[in-house]
């Protein structure tokens, strides 16, 4: 793992250094900066609220993905049944 950048967050006046991998450097840094104020000390409450917010976002995205996969599965099932029915008609 090659660390390209470090991000320092201050929680309750204690510094925490987060090493960012080259592949996710920019995206992760921007996401953290949008979720947490990194230019000042944050409280444990701020950190917990940011975690809960991100967890809710993740659950929402998971539900959207599940719904889209269910729609796709139904479409594929419907197409399969139609094509199987068409084959039966052609065989007769």
C-alpha positions in Angstrom: 0.0 0.0 0.0 1.5 3.2 -1.1 0.5 6.3 0.9 0.4 9.4 -1.2 -1.1 11.9 1.2 -2.0 12.2 4.9 -5.1 13.9 6.3 -5.0 15.1 9.9 -8.2 15.4 11.9 -8.5 16.8 15.4 -11.0 15.1 17.6 -11.3 16.5 21.1 -8.0 18.4 20.6 -6.2 15.1 19.8 -4.6 14.7 16.3 -5.4 11.7 14.2 -3.5 11.1 11.0 -5.3 9.2 8.2 -3.1 7.8 5.4 -4.8 8.0 2.0 -3.9 5.5 -0.8 -3.1 6.9 -4.2 -6.2 5.3 -5.8 -8.7 6.9 -3.4 -6.7 10.0 -2.4 -8.9 12.8 -3.9 -12.3 11.2 -3.5 -11.8 10.1 0.1 -10.3 13.4 1.1 -13.2 15.4 -0.5 -15.8 13.1 1.1 -14.2 13.5 4.6 -14.0 17.2 4.1 -17.7 17.4 3.2 -18.6 15.3 6.2 -16.3 16.8 8.8 -14.8 20.2 9.4 -11.1 19.3 9.2 -9.9 22.9 9.7 -10.8 22.9 13.4 -11.1 20.5 16.3 -14.3 18.5 16.2 -16.1 16.9 19.2 -16.9 13.2 19.6 -20.5 14.2 19.0 -19.6 15.8 15.6 -17.8 12.6 14.7 -20.7 10.4 15.7 -23.2 12.5 13.8 -21.0 12.4 10.7 -20.8 8.6 11.0 -24.6 8.2 11.4 -25.2 10.5 8.4 -22.8 8.4 6.2 -24.4 5.2 7.5 -27.8 6.5 6.5 -26.5 7.5 3.1 -25.0 4.0 2.6 -28.3 2.3 3.6 -30.2 4.5 1.2 -27.8 3.6 -1.6 -28.0 -0.1 -0.8 -31.8 0.0 -0.9 -31.7 1.8 -4.3 -29.3 -0.8 -5.6 -31.5 -3.6 -4.3 -34.6 -2.0 -6.0 -32.8 -1.6 -9.3 -31.5 -5.2 -9.2 -35.1 -6.4 -8.4 -36.4 -4.5 -11.4 -33.7 -5.9 -13.6 -34.4 -9.4 -12.4 -38.1 -9.1 -13.1 -37.4 -7.8 -16.6 -35.0 -10.6 -17.3 -37.5 -13.2 -15.9 -40.2 -11.7 -18.1 -37.9 -11.8 -21.2 -36.9 -15.3 -20.4 -40.5 -16.5 -20.1 -41.5 -14.8 -23.3 -38.5 -16.2 -25.2 -39.2 -19.7 -23.8 -42.8 -19.4 -24.8 -41.8 -18.2 -28.3 -39.6 -21.3 -28.6 -42.4 -23.6 -27.7 -44.6 -22.1 -30.3 -41.9 -22.4 -32.9 -41.4 -26.1 -32.1 -45.1 -26.8 -32.6 
